[in-house]
Every structure is written in structure tokens, then in C-alpha cells.
Amino acid sequence: MLAKNRWIFANLTLWIGLIGSLVGLAMGFLAGVNPLYPMLLIVAIAVVSCLFKNPEATILGLLILRSALDPFSAQQLPAAFALGVDVLTILYVFVKVLTRQKVYTDAFWWFFASWVALQGLWVILLPLGGLGMDGSYVPTSLREWVRLFSWVMMYLLVMQLKGTTPARRVVSCLFGALIIPLLVATLQLLAPSLLPPVFLGASGEEIAPIEGLSRVRGTLGLANTFSSFLSLFILLSWWKLKQVRQRLPWIVLLGFLVFFLVNTQSLFSLIMMAVAVFVIILPRLSVVNLFGGVVLLTSVIGLFANSEIGQERLGSIADTPLLNPDIDISRAVLLSQSDNNSFNWRLAQWTFLLQAWQQYPIWGYGLLTCSKLTVLHNYAHNEYVRALVEGGIVGFIAFLVFLGAQVGRLLQLFHQSPPDSDRQDFCLTLLGMLVAMIVGMITENIWTHTTLFFYWWALFAVAGWEWDEPQKSEVASANAIAVS
């Protein structure tokens, strides 16, 4: 045993020395490129040190911090954060393997990692001439692949808290990610003059055809991105409301989140909330659940419909093929040039993209190339069209399989959980959000909502843990016996 410990110590010392030398060389090189980069490297080293001393606080702190970074996209801070998470996770897992500690994974993580590895095939095919774009688009597609890879790494990093951090604590701590976005959103509504310009414009992560400054966006860059982020935490707040005794703070938080969601003026978020609430209450339809769902939906839709801009956005649907039989798709495409109708604009974009897809139907054009394929120079605003155009039929099928696997995983965890338990309610809440995102993907670039998915995969990882809780019926019986 003593010889084994000496071997581990000797090898660990060797690796630490090697890493230290590489860090020194990297700092010298980075200082010559940009004086700011060595400072970022110093911060990264400090985070690594904190991770090994207190993994729980460091990992949860990184997750909480992520919601505040999007305004600094022009400075590449979110990209640096993602790369930092990748390197941090790989280093942490490597040291755990080297010191023969347990590395936690689950079956879905391996599937997720394999799926992201498959997406790298489209990056490889670009310079080989196997796609509609040439090798000059490799940096763009590689950047998109790294973004997906960072989700896998965040999932893996959160998994390392398994066995030491209760699942409920992870979920509760993630609510800290609301603090800065809601504070900025409040100032955007009440005192925009107090905010620097970086908190008032789009982040640059997405391109929006219609994005008024009156729409609240918090720190998420765009109103639609903020609305999907809020939708996730509205559902989590509703879940917490059903399991805590002190409900007033959660009712107040839920009210604030609904208020800000309405002020994003995102029409698609109303549909997502309706779908999510329907999925959550359907398996356990009762008077209490139905009443709660109706109150939540009525609050969101009522506030939206009573606002001037909300009425204008709802009224704009009448000038689309959805409600006006005199307007076909061809006319909607023509009207999109002048009517400022976001749905007609989307119809035009989808039409142009599908026409482009017909030229390369099997393998498509490559990751993150949709904005290069039409005269509108924008994202698809339909994730299924995007998957078909960028990945061809092969990529489209892979995307549907990935979405289906998530649904299957949550259903599996739901049925494995004790009946009426907090974990089962949590899985049902995530399933409601997932189905809502699947529906929202018909008209929105949800796949580009990077911040949302950082939290989504953290929650997805936690859902697979053992929550070690008795059934609520058993708790009720025990309380009844105690009283008697």
C-alpha cells in the first residue's frame, strides 16, 4: 500500500511540474499576443486550484456565473468561459483517474458524448469537399462544435458532484444564476440610462430580424434568449413551490419571473409555457394541479395580451397564412420584405433555406452555415430546417434521434423514481420544458441559446442521481402515526 502511494505521489508530482512548465511558456506567449490573456490564465489557474480544494463551490459558482457573461460576447468572454470549462473538466477528470478516484458518468452521458463526436464529422468533411461549403468555413463550424462539446463537459463536471452534493442543493443553488440577469432586466425597464451600452444591445451571439430596444433581455443578449432562460426557471420555481413549506418567497419569485417573461414580448414563449404546463399536469390531473396550471398560464397570457405591444404582436398573426386564407406562402415571402411581420419573415427564410438544401440533400452544408445561404443572412429560426440544411438528411435524423433520446431518458427516470416523489416531479418538470423546447424549435433558434443549455445539461445530469428520499405517501403515514 505504501509503495502504491509513493507511485501515485511521484507521478502526480511529475505531472504538476510538467503542467507548471507549460503554464509558464503559455503565459509568455499570451503576453506577446494580448496583455489581457495572461490575466485570464491566472484566473483559470485560481479556478483550478479552487476546484481541487472545494469542487462543489467551484462548479456551482461557475454555473451561477455563466448567466452574466453574454453581454461580453464581443470580448469573446463566453467563448473563453466555454473553453475554460472544457480544459478544467478534462484536467479534473484526468487527475481523478491518475489518483484512482471514481469518475462519475451515466449511460446518457456516453450517448451524448458519442452524438457530439458524430457532429465532428461535418467539420472533417468541410475541407474534404464533401459538403456544400468549402474548407474556408472550417473555423466557423469548428467553433460551433466546440460549443456543443462544452455542454458535454459541463454535464461531466456536474456529474462529479454525485455522491457528495445532494441533488436538491444543486438545483437550489442554480437559482443564484437569476440574480444578475433580473437585476439588469429591472434596470432596463426602470432606469436604462444607468446601464452601460453593453447591457442595452444584442450580444452578437444571434442575429434578430426584429429586435426592439423596448424588449427586456437581461444579460442574455436577446429577448427571445432571455425568455427561454426565464421559462426554465419559472418551471423550476413551480416545482419548488410544490415541495417547500414556506411558499411565499417562491410565489413572489414566480411572480417576478412571469412579469419579466411578459416584458420580453416573445410570442413563442407563451406557446412554450402552455405546452410545458400541459405536459406537467396531464399525468397527475387533479383540481390542485389544474388550478395551479390555469393560474400560471392566465397570468402569463393575460399580462401579455393586455400590453400594447403584446396586442400588436398577437394582431400581426392575422396577416400571415396561419389566419388569413388570402395570404399564401409565396405572398407571405413577398410581404416579408416590407410588412415587418416576423412570422412572414420566417416563412421567407425557411423557403430560401429549403431551396438551398435541395442542392446538397444528403450531408448538407456544415455546422453553423445557415446564415451564409440566403439573402437574409440570418439563422434558420427553425431548428428542424437548420438541422436539415446544415446536416442534410443524415444530420436531420441524428438531431431527431438526439431529441428522442432525451425524452426517453426522462421518461425512464420518471418511471424509476418513487411515485409522487420530488425526483419524479423534477423529471416531469424537465420533460415539460423539453417538450416545450421541441415545440418552440419550430419558430425559434433555441439551439443557439447557449446559456439555457448550460443549465439544462446540469439539471439533466442531476435528474439521474439517486435522491434518497421516501415516498410522500410514506412520509404522510409516518406523520399520521406520530400524531396519533
N, C-alpha and C positions, 0 to 999 in steps of 0.2 A: 504493500500500500504506500509505503514511504517512497519507494522508487518510482511509483506511478505519479505521485505528487511532484517529485522532483522533475520528472519528464515534462509534465504539464507546465510547471513554472519556467523551466528552461526554454521551452518552445514559445510560451507566451511572452517572455522577455525578449526573445529574438524577434518576434513579430512586432512588438511595441517599438523596438529600436528601428526596425525597418520602416514602419509607418511614420515614426518621428522624422527619419531622414527624408522620406518622400514629402512630408508636410513642409519641411524646410525648403526643399527645392521648389515646391509648388508656390510657396509664398514669395520667393524671389522672382519667379516667372510672372506671377499675377501682378506683383507690384510694377513690373515693367509694362504690363498691358493696361491696367487701370488701378490707381491707388486705392479705390474703394474695395476691390476684390480681396486684398489681404484682410481687411476688416471683417468681411463676410466669412472668410476662412477661420478667423479667430472665434467668431460667434459659433461657427459649426463645431469647432473643437470643444468649446464650452458646452454645447448641447450634447456632444458625445460623452463628455465627462459626466454630465448630469444624468444621462440615460443609464450609465452603468451604476451610478450611485442610487438613483431613485427612478426606476423605469416608469412607474405609474404616473408620477407627477410630470415627468418629461413628455411622455406620449400624450397624455390628456392635455397638457399645456400646448403642444404642437397643434392638436386638433382645434382647440379653442382659438388659437392664434390665426388659423387659416382663413377665417371669415373676414378678417380685417385687411387682407393683402391685395385684393383685386384692384383697388384704386391705383396701385403702383405697378400695374401691368406694363406701362411704358418703360419703367426702370427694370423690367424683367424679374421683379421680386417673386411673383407667384411661380414662375418657371424655376428660379433658383431654389425656392422652397421645395418644389416637387423633386428636383434633382437631389437636394439635401436629404429628403426623406428616403429616396432610393438608396443613396450611399449609406445613410445611417442604418437603415434596416439590414442591408447586406452585411455591414460591419458587425452589427449587434448579433445577427444570427450566426455569422462566421465565428465569432468569439464563443458563443454558446456551444457550437459544435466542437470547437477546439478544446474547450474545457469540459466537454461531455455533459453539458446540461441539456435538458429536454427542450426541443424546439416544437412549439405547438402549431399544428396545421389541422385542416379538416378536408374532407373529400371535395367539398365545393371549391376550396382554395386551389387545389390541384387542377380542377376543371377550369377555373378562372385563369390561372397562370397558363394553361395549355391554350386556351382561347386567345389570350393576348399574344402568346408566341405565334399562333397562327396568323394573327394580323400583321406580323412582321414579314410575312410572305409578300404582301403587297409593296412593302418598302424594297424588298430584294428584287422584285420583278420590274420596278421602275427603270433602273439603269440597264436592264437586260432587254428592254424594248417589248416587254410582254403586256404592257398596259397602254391606255390611251394617251398618257403623258410620258414625257421623256425623263432622262436622268436629272435634268435641272430641277425637278420638283422633289428630289430625294430629301433635302433638308426640311422641307415643309411636312412631308409625310413622316419623316423620322421624328420630328417634333411632336406630331400627333401620337405616334406610337409610344414615345416616352411618357406622354401624358397618361395614356392607358396603363402603362407599366407602373406608374406611380400609384395608381389605385390598387394594383395587386400588392405593392409593397406596403401601403397603408393597412390593408387587410391583414397582411402577415405581421406587421408591427403590433397592431391591436391584439392579435391572437396571442402574443407573448405575455399579455396580462392575465391570461386564463389561469386559474388556479390560485392567483394571488389577489386579484381585484374582483369584488362582486360585480355581476353584470349590471345590477341596478345603479351602482355607483358610477359606472362608465356612462350610462345613459343620462343620469342626473347631471354629471359634470359637463356633458356636451351642451347643456343649456347655457353655459357660460359663453358659448360662441355667439349668442344673441346680443350680448351687451353692447359691443361697439357698433354693429350694424343698426341696431334700434336707436342708439344714441345719435348716430349720423342721420338716420331717417327722420328723427324728431327735428333736428336742426334744419334738414332740407324742407320740412313743412313750415316750421315756425320762424326760423332765422337763417335763411341760406347765405346771407351776407357774412355770417360768422365762420363759414366753412371755406377752406382753400379750394381753388378751382379743381383740384384732383378729385374732390368728393362730389362734384356737380356734373361732370361729363361722363360719357361712356368709357369703359375701361380699355377698349380696344380689343378685348378678347372676342367680341362678337361685333357684327355689323347689323344695325337695325334699320329697316326701311322707313319706319315711322317711330320716332322716339322723342317725345316732347319733354322739355325740362320740368314740366309740372308733375311728372310721374315720379313717385318716390322710388328710389333704388338702393338706399342704404349704402353699404360698401361693396355691393355686388356688381357694380358697373352698369347694369341694365335693369330696367323694371321687371322684365319677364324672368330674368335670372333670380332677382330678389324674391319674386312671387313664388317660384318653385321651392326656394330655400324656406320661406315662411310656411308654405303648405306642409312641408315635412315636420316642422316644429309645432304647427297647430295640431297635427295628428298625434305627435308625441305628448303634447300638453293634455290633450283629451284622454290619452292613455293614462297619464299620471293622475288625472282628476278622478279616475275610476278606482285607484288603488290607495290613495292617501286619505288620512282622516281630516287634516287641515286643508280644506278645499278652496278656501277664499283666495289665497295667493295664486293658485293655479287658475282660478276663474278670472282673476284680474289679468294675469299674463295672457290667457287665451283671448280675452277681450282686446288687449293691446295688439296681439298678433293679427287678429281679424281686422282691426282698424287699419293697420299698415298694409295688409294684403289688399284691402279695398282701394287704398290710395296708390297702389302700383298700377291700377287701372288695366290690369291684364285680364282680358276676357277669357282666355283659355284656362286661367286658374280657377274660375268659377266652375267650369265643367270638371276639372280635375278634382275639386273638393266634393262635388256632387257624386262622382264615381267612387271616390275613396270612402265617403260616408256610407254609401250603399253597400260596398263590399264588406265594411266592418260590421254593420248592424245586421246584415242578412243572415249569417249563420246563427245569431243569437237574438232573433227578433223578439223583443219584449216591449212593454209600454215604456219602461225607463230608457232603454236604448233608442227606441223610435223617437221619443220626446227629445232626448239629447241631440240626436242627429238632425231633427227638424229645426230645433233652436239654432244649432250651429249654421246650417245651410241658410235659414231665413235671415240670420244676422248678416252673413256674407253677401247674399244676393240682394237683400233689401237695401243695405248701405250702398252697394254698387249701383243699383237701379235708381236710387234717389239722388245720386250725384249728377251734376250737369254733364260731365264728361262721360260718365257711365251710360246715361241715356243716349248720348250721341254715338257711343261705340255700339250699343245694342241696336240702335236705329240703323247703323250702317250695314247691318246684315241684310236688311230689306233690299239693298242694292247689289246683291250677289245672287248667283244661281241657286243658292240654298232656298231663298224665299221668293224670288222673283222669276216666274217661268218665262218672262220675256227676255231674260238675260242668259244666254248660253255661255259655255266656256270660252268660245272664240271671242265673243263680245266682251266678256269679263277681262280677257287678256288685253284687249284694246283699251278698255276703260281704265285699266291699271296704270296707264301712262299719265292719267290726269285726274282721276277721281279721289286720290289719296285714301283709297279703301284698302286696308291691309290684307283682307281676305282675297280680293281680286288680284292684289299684288302677288300673293302666294300662288294663286292659280297660274299666273303667268310664269313664275319661277319654276313651278313643277312641270309645266308644259315644255319649257325650254330644256330643262334637265333631262326629261324623258326622251326628248328628241335627240339629245347628245348621247344618251345611254344606248340607243339603238345602233350606234356605230361600234361600240365595244361591249356587247351584252354579257359575255361570259365572265370576264375578270374586271371590267370597269376601268376606271382611270387612276385609282390610287387614293390613299388616305388624305383627307382634307383638301380635295381638289374641286369641290362643287363650286366654290366662289370664282373659279377660273374658267368655268364652262359656259356662262351665259352673259348676256349684255348687262344684266343687273348686278353682276359682281357681288354676289351675296351667298350666304349659307342657304341650304335647301328649305329650311323651315318645315321640313317633314323628314323625320329620321328614317322612314322606310324608303322614301325616294333617295335620300342620301346614301343609305346602305346599298341600294341597287345600283346607283350611278358610280359610286366610288369603289365598290367591291364586286360589281357585276352580280350575276345570278349566284355565284359561289359565295360571295360576301354577304349577299342578302339572306341566303339560307342560314349562314353561320350566325348572323345577327338575330334571326328569329329563334334559332336553337338556344342562343345565349339568354334571350329574354324568357323563353320557355323553361330553361333550367333554373332560373331564379324563382319563377312561380312554383315549379316542382319542389325546390328546396324548402321554400317557406311553407308549402302545404305539408311536406314531410315533417318539418319541425313542429308545425301546428298539431298534427295528429300524435306526435311523440310526447308532447307536453301534457302534464296533468290537466284534466278537464277544469275549466274555469280558473286556471292559474294565471298569475301575472305574465309568465313567459308565453302562455298560449295567447293571451290578449295582445302581447307585444308582437308576436309573429303575425297575428291577424291585422294589427295596425300597419306593419311593414307591407303586408300583402295588399292592403288598401292603397297605400302610397305607390306601390309598384304598378298595380293595375291602372291607377290614375296617371302615372307617367307613361305607360304604354298607350293610353288614350291621348294624352297630351302630345305625344310624339307625332301625332298626325298633322299638327299645325305649328309645332314649336321645335326649336333647336335644343331640346333638353339634353341631348348627348354632349353638348358643349358646356353645360352648366357644371364646370369642374368642381367648384366649392361644394355644391349639393352632393356630388358623388363621393367626395372625401368623407362626408358624414354618413352617407348611405352605406358605404362599404364597412365603416367602423361599426355601425349598427347591425349590419348583416352578419359580421363576424361574431358579435356578442349574442345574436339570436341562437347560435349553435352551441352555446355553452350550457353546462348543467347549472340551473339556477338554484337547485337545492331548496325547494320550497314545498310545503304541504299543500294539498288541495284546499281551496277555500271552504269547501263543504266540511272537511275535517276540522279546520280552524273554528268554524261556526259550532260544530258539535262539541269541541273541547271547551269553548266559551260557555255553551249552554250547561255542560256538566259542572263547570266551575261555579256558575251562578247558582245552580241547584244545590 
